[in-house]
Amino acid sequence: MRKKIIAANWKMNMTVAETVSYLENFRSHVDEVNGVEIVIAPPFTAIAKLSELLGGSQKISLGAQNMHFEMSGAFTGEISPAMLRELFVRFVILGHSERRQLFGETDAIVNKKLVLALASGLKPIVCVGETLEERDAGREKEVLETQLRGSLAGVTPEQMQTVVVAYEPVWAIGTGRTASPEQAQEAHAHVREVLKELVGETAAKVRIQYGGSVKPNNAASLLGQPDIDGALVGGASLEPLGFAEIIKAAVPK
Ligand code: PGA
């Protein structure tokens, strides 16, 4: 059984003050929730405060939205995995489509980050997904395969057990346009097939999240698909009650 994992990607939103009031509100809604792994990835500036407030919580894990591929050095503006680990960050999102599209991240860069994240004890959430143009051209499976092979190059089956893959069709991110549960399931099944070629039987243990306009009203149907093991939630995670509702849709029945 793969435990479902629901992660909030706050992107470039939320000040420290907003984070404090969010958490208080959010906690009251998820108090009774069990059986789901919850992750919040705030902006870097809110990580220290959130870490202090969570105090090593087993219920809610801390995530980062990015990291650099070196441990330290002359890399102005970058954050290293050691800095994240010091603040008890457990997960790190790598290769989000916004980083790929707006900040030039390639599969090779994502792979370098992945290697260092794993060596540092961080659990990577590796994002893949096709653009609308690629889907319209019928190339989505090929694109996913290229991204997976490039981003996950050299990862052992053992390491892969700590990696989460997020399938996020670029055309569904922040657009209000969600992949249908059937479309998402088909893509997830394909991701798992590729993982099988890369890490064999371990593929059955890897959690694959769906991301792209996940909302309280579509979460249950997406999470009900056999290969959808969680969600990476952007916009809807900024609202504590709505995010809690998405999490509740993932509770094992
Ligand atoms: P969205 O973002 O939920 O706002 O579409 C998802 C993501 O980018 O991870």
Boltz pocket constraint, residues with backbone or C-beta under 6 A from the ligand:
constraints:
  - pocket:
      binder: B
      contacts: [[A, 9], [A, 168], [A, 172], [A, 173], [A, 174], [A, 175], [A, 176], [A, 211], [A, 212], [A, 213], [A, 214], [A, 232], [A, 233], [A, 234], [A, 235], [A, 236]]
      max_distance: 6.0
